[in-house]
Amino acid sequence: MNAYAAQIFVTDYASEAQAKVFVTNYKSEANCIVYETKYQSDTGSGVWYFTNYKSDARAVIYYTKYKSEADLIIHFTNYKSEARCRY
């Protein structure tokens, strides 16, 4: 388990992203069930903390409108206990 939540920076440019992410409404088709935390110190698989600074991020992502071009398919949950990633 990570010591801290995954620090994520969202970019507007696909070319600078490490991964293209598609957000789905269906848990069953997601690689990751993501819980967005407000606390950088929160822990757990699928727990993401969104940072405003690219230099602070462990991953840079770009949201795509097309599932076919996504590297990762995620579903947001309101419950930390549901958060998980399977690659």
FIGULUM-503423 format. One record per residue (C-alpha): x, y, z; residue in three letters. Coordinates in steps of 0.2 Angstrom, whole numbers, plus 2048, in hexadecimal, padded with zeros to 3 digits. Layout:
XYZALA;...
END
This chain:
800800800MET;8068127FCASN;80B81D80AALA;80182B803TYR;7F382D7F6ALA;7F782D7E4ALA;7FB83F7E0GLN;7F38437CFILE;7F48527C4PHE;7E88547B6VAL;7EE85C7A6THR;7E5863797ASP;7F285C78BTYR;7F284A786ALA;80484B781SER;80B84F792GLU;80084279BALA;8078317A2GLN;7F682A7A0ALA;7E682D796LYS;7D782A7A2VAL;7C582779EPHE;7B88297ABVAL;7AA81C7ABTHR;79981C7B3ASN;79B8097B6TYR;7A68017C3LYS;7A67F07BASER;7B07F87ABGLU;7BC8017B5ALA;7CF7FD7B8ASN;7CE8087C8CYS;7C180D7D4ILE;7C781E7D9VAL;7C38277E9TYR;7C883A7E9GLU;7D083F7F9THR;7D3851800LYS;7E184B80ATYR;7F3847803GLN;7F683C811SER;7E883080EASP;7ED81E809THR;7E68107FFGLY;7E58097EESER;7DA8137E3GLY;7DB8227EEVAL;7E08327E4TRP;7E58437E9TYR;7E48507DCPHE;7F185D7DDTHR;7F286E7D4ASN;80486C7D1TYR;80C8617C4LYS;81C8617CDSER;8148597DCASP;80B84B7D2ALA;8108397D2ARG;8058377C2ALA;7FF8437B4VAL;7EF83E7ACILE;7E484479ETYR;7D284179ETYR;7CC83A78DTHR;7BA83A786LYS;7BE82977DTYR;7BF819786LYS;7C8811778SER;7D781D77AGLU;7D881B78DALA;7E7813796ASP;7DD8127A6LEU;7CA8117A9ILE;7C48187B9ILE;7B481A7C3HIS;7B28267D1PHE;7AB8217E2THR;7A582A7F1ASN;7AB81D7FCTYR;7BD81A801LYS;7BA808805SER;7B58047F3GLU;7C580C7ECALA;7D17FF7E3ARG;7DB7FD7D3CYS;7DE7EE7C8ARG;7E97EF7B9TYR;
END
